[in-house]
Amino acid sequence: MNTYKRLAALRRGAVLRPSAGLDNPACVMGSEQACEHTLVDRDLNQRLFTYEMQVRGRFAPIIELLKDLSAMQHEADFIARAQQLAQQRLGYSLPEPLLGVAWVNGLDLRALHSHCIFRSFKACIEHAEADQAPWIERMAIDQAFLHACAYHTVDVSPCSDGRLQGLLPFVLRMASHDSIGVKAYAGALFDIELDLADWTRRELERLSGALPGAQDGDYLKIAVYHYSTSDPCLQGCAAHGSSDEQAMQAAATRLQGLRAAVDNTFGQGAAPQTLLIGVDTDTDAILVHLPDEHSAHSALRSVDNVQVFRETLGLPAPQARQAIARAVEAAAGGHSLRPGMRHLVERLLEANLSQIEYVIRHHAGRYTIIGHNERLICAGEAVSEVQLRNKFYFAHLDTVEEGAADMDVGIKIFNALNVSRGLPVPVLVHFNYRARVPGARERALQRCWRVKAAIESRYAALHAQGLLHCQMALSDQDGSERCTLIDASQDVSAH
């Protein structure tokens, strides 16, 4: 059992894969097979694995700590011992009011569980810069590379499934920066109107010179759907009933809808370029659907990176890269790819080879937990500092009514993960504000209160049973405030 499996074992109720017949389809490590691809960055893989262990290690002790606290809650020195254990295992203290009434009311383990989840998540954000420093500069795809491909902006919309929360640094090996935006939606069904507004803003910035060096660049929209090769009928995309075909077609339709919206609004030819990518969340291998001259995507015009890994394993680096280029050319099927798009697709495929080997080496070929194992739901605006598989489910919304579909999927997931075991659903209501705008923080806080109340109303039965805990948080887009947890016990009459 490797380190990850030991940490994962602390969380009961997650979906574990059977071991028989589910080796990685790209390569199986054995006495005569090393599964070491010449294009893989193993030093980067080791740095990412260290990061993974750091982040997961902040959550792993929570359940065992709560079990120990439950057993000792009626002892005379309970509060002091509880705080000492919390500091030793988690690195932070617990709320004194919850501990102080344990002797008469019993320990509120659900409230403590949610507090620990939120506080450990906050710790991940506080340490994000130090945790990510060893690998952030080694990403295969950075701002300079995207500019070389003639893209001034890359807007990525993955499914909000927690298994895709590590999409950029792990699966795609893409560095976070100002040129990349990520907005996750259930089923990768991004909001076309909102994306039209984003495209318009970026084009205005480009034309006004606010995007240095991007006057001749283009805007690229990437949609990322997912599927499971281990358990396709149950562990695919929940928003599409685990139908791989439906997930792929729905994402492709949204991309076409965005292009039509831009062309119809600003004239033919104005539409952004688009790219459709599928991810096998069991192995993190990607399936890249190549666009035609009109950025239309087809299931038949695609490159499966599992096959690329398998067919190029053992080749010297130059020959392996040539094989990738030939695979892209063959999949294009006579359709002309722009040079920048071709360059990007080839780099994505090469970079993902490192992630395929990462899963082979560090996760026995396929993730032990092939289904959901998220710790919380983040509702509102994304917290970009935590980038790791299955840490949180994200529901992008401005109002609960608008984001009802995403929230409903998240609650369904956590009914199975937590509620079925008597644990609550932790929901972090998070919004950004700009400190340069007078009154922005106060308005963002009011939005937090409204969304919190709406969530508790929509899922009133869970809330009434103490099985839904909402925590509000704010971040400053222009300053240093990051995910400040708001005390909900203050007077809410003004909100």
C-alpha positions, 0 to 999 in steps of 0.5 A: 500500500503506497502513501496515497492509499494509506491516506485515502484509507482514512476516508471511508465510503469512497469508491474503491476499484477492484484490482483485477484486470484494471491495469493502466492501458498505456503500460503495466509496470513489471519485472520486464517493463519499466514504463519509463517514457523518454518524454516524461519529466520525472523530476517534475512528477516527483515534485508534484507528488510531494505537493499532492502528499502535502495537501492531502496530509492536511485532511487525512488526520481529521476523521481519526482525530474526531474519533479520539475526541469523541472517546475522551469528551467526558474527561475532566481535562478534555478541552486542553487535551483536545486542543493539544491533539488538534495542534499536533495533528492538524496545526490549528486549534478548535472552537472553544464553544464547541468543546466547552459544552461537550460534557452536557450536550455531547460533542457536536462532531458534525460541526467540528468535522465541517470546521476542520474541513474549512480550516484545512482548506484554508491552510492549503491556500495559506501555504499554496505559494510555498507548496507550489513553488517547486513545480510552478516554473517547470510546467510544459505550457506557460504564458510564453508558449501560448503567446508563441502559439498566437493565443493571447487568452486561453479560457478553460471550462472543465466539468466541475467534478472534483476529479478534474480540480488538478486539471491544469498542473497535473493533467495538462501541465499548464501553468496558471497565469493571467492568460488562462482563465478556468471556470468549471461547470457541471458537465462542462456546460459553460454559460455561453452568455457569460463567455461572450462577455468574457471574450468581449472584455479580452478583445477590448483589452487586446485592441486597446493595448492592455494585453502587451504583445497580444495585438495579433493573437487569438482567443482559445476556448477549451472545454474538458469533459470526462469519462471512466474506463474502469466503471463507465456506467457509474463513474462517468460524468454525473451531469450526463448520467455517465454517458460518455457520448452525451458528455462529449457531444454536449461540450462540443455543442456549447463550443459551437454555441459560443462561436455562433454567439460571437459571429452573430454579434460581431460578424462572421469570422470573429469567433474564437478558436475552440478545442475539445478534450476528454479526460479518463479520470481513472488514468488522467490520459487525455483524448484530444478532439481536433477541430476542423476549419470551422472549429467543429469537433468530432469523436472520429477526429481525435488522438488518444494519448493512451495509444500515443504512450504505448506506441512511442514507449522506448523511442528516443525523444526526437522519434517520439515527437515525430510520432506524435506529430504523425498521429495528429496529422493522421487524426486531422483527416485532411482538415487543415489545423492552424500552426498554433493549434497544431503546436499546442495539441502536440505539446498537450499530448507530450505533456500529458505523457508525464501524467500518465506515467505519474499515475502508473508510478504513484497510483498503481496504474489507476487511481485507487478511488476512481469515483468522488472523494471531494472534501467540500463544495465550493459555491460561487467563485473558484478558489484557484490556489488549491489545484488537486484532484478530488479536493472540492466540487465547484459550483459556479454561480452568482445566485443559487437559482442560476446555479441550481443544476450545479449545486444539485449535482454537488449535493447528490455527490455528497449525499453519497459521500457524507450524508450516508455516513452521518457526516454533513455537507460542507459548503464554502460560499466564496466570492471575490471582490476588488479592493480598489472599488469602493464598497466592493468588499461589503457588497461581496459579503452581502452576496455571501449572506444571500447565497448562504441563505438561499442554499440553506433554504433550497436544501432545508431538510439537510440544514434542519438535520445539521447535515449542511454547514455553510461557511462564507469566505472572501478574497481580494483580486487586487490584494493579499486577502485570500479566502478569509473565513467569515464569522457567521455568528455576527448580526445578519440583520443587515444582510 
